[in-house]
Amino acid sequence: MKKLVAVATVLFAVQVYGGGIVVCDSMTACRRPPPYLQYDTPTLTFTTTDRGSINVSVNFWLSEDCIGDPDAAVDLPDLVVPGAGYWLLSLDDWAVNPDGTVFSIQWAIDGCPSTACINGATGKSPEVCQL
């Protein structure tokens, strides 16, 4: 009976948090500082187990704690991931904010829980991405 309950628990967890090709626990919000571009770039790193397509959404606030409606939102449907590996997804075309601008950001990939609300300040936080 214990084995049956354990199997049911695992199956339920996979169904609820099955990120398809994305390893959900690998999703990490970070920033890419210059010289990638001339300014800090909000970035999400994640690992995939195979090639395929994913749907990504990002909400961005020019305040802390992701409160209220976001100041900007981006949906990236059917984003092609060419294979298994470690990936960086940078939002290159958002507004350039001067160093020290306070913000918060939340990332989501279909099939995975959204990241926690990440507070940051351009030029300072969150942590620099691991390349």
Secondary structure as UniProt FT lines:
FT   HELIX           2..17
FT   TURN            20..21
FT   STRAND          22..32
FT   TURN            34..35
FT   STRAND          41..48
FT   STRAND          52..61
FT   TURN            65..66
FT   STRAND          72..81
FT   STRAND          85..90
FT   TURN            92..93
FT   TURN            99..100
FT   STRAND          102..109
FT   TURN            110..111
FT   STRAND          118..121
FT   TURN            122..124
//
